């Protein structure tokens, strides 16, 4: 399951962004045959120096509506502001 969360986060950040931090918890088993949807949302945006951060809330939910894998991420995204910086 962590690979699904990592793939979703890196796909969302894109080729020009940088995934600074990723975390998740395993709260329920993902039994073979279960369907899991990975969804996320932006919960916070802020600027530190020349870097523009977003915090994501990401969760894996099974077909019973139970959150089996809650987690989140911090990402640095490109900005149109002059002088913004994204690490490589």
C-alpha positions in Angstrom: 0.0 0.0 0.0 2.8 2.6 0.6 3.8 2.3 -3.0 0.3 3.3 -4.1 0.4 6.4 -1.9 4.0 7.2 -3.1 2.9 6.8 -6.8 -0.2 9.0 -6.3 1.8 11.7 -4.5 4.6 11.8 -7.1 2.2 11.8 -10.0 0.3 14.7 -8.5 3.5 16.7 -7.8 4.6 16.1 -11.4 8.0 16.3 -13.1 8.8 19.9 -12.0 7.9 19.5 -8.3 9.7 17.8 -5.4 8.3 15.4 -2.8 9.9 16.6 0.4 8.2 14.3 2.9 5.8 11.3 2.8 4.3 9.4 5.7 1.6 6.8 6.2 0.2 4.3 8.8 -1.1 0.8 8.3 -4.4 0.6 10.4 -6.2 -2.3 8.6 -5.1 -5.2 6.5 -5.6 -5.0 2.7 -6.9 -8.5 2.2 -6.4 -10.1 -1.2 -9.4 -9.2 -3.3 -10.2 -5.9 -1.5 -10.5 -2.8 -3.6 -8.7 0.2 -2.3 -9.1 3.8 -3.6 -6.3 6.3 -2.9 -7.5 9.8 -2.6 -6.0 13.1 -1.4 -6.5 16.8 -0.9 -4.5 19.9 -0.2 -4.8 20.9 3.4 -2.2 23.7 3.6 0.0 26.0 1.5 2.9 28.1 2.7 6.2 29.7 1.6 9.6 29.1 3.3 12.3 31.3 1.8 12.1 30.8 -2.0 10.2 27.4 -1.8 6.4 27.1 -2.2 5.1 24.1 -0.1 1.8 22.3 0.0 0.7 19.7 2.5 -1.4 16.8 1.2 -3.7 14.6 3.2 -3.7 11.1 1.5 -5.8 8.1 2.4 -6.4 4.6 1.2 -10.1 3.6 1.6 -11.4 0.1 1.1 -14.7 -1.0 -0.5 -16.3 -1.0 3.0 -15.5 2.7 3.4 -12.9 2.1 6.0 -9.7 4.1 5.9 -7.0 1.4 5.9 -4.0 3.6 5.2 -4.0 7.3 6.3 -1.0 9.4 5.4 0.2 12.6 3.9 3.0 14.5 2.2 4.8 17.8 1.8 5.7 18.9 -1.6 7.6 21.8 -3.1 5.9 23.1 -6.3 7.1 25.4 -9.0 5.8 28.9 -8.8 5.3 31.8 -11.2 6.9 34.2 -8.6 10.4 35.4 -9.6 13.1 33.7 -7.7 11.2 30.7 -6.6 13.2 27.5 -6.1 12.5 23.8 -6.4 15.3 21.4 -5.3 16.4 18.7 -7.7 
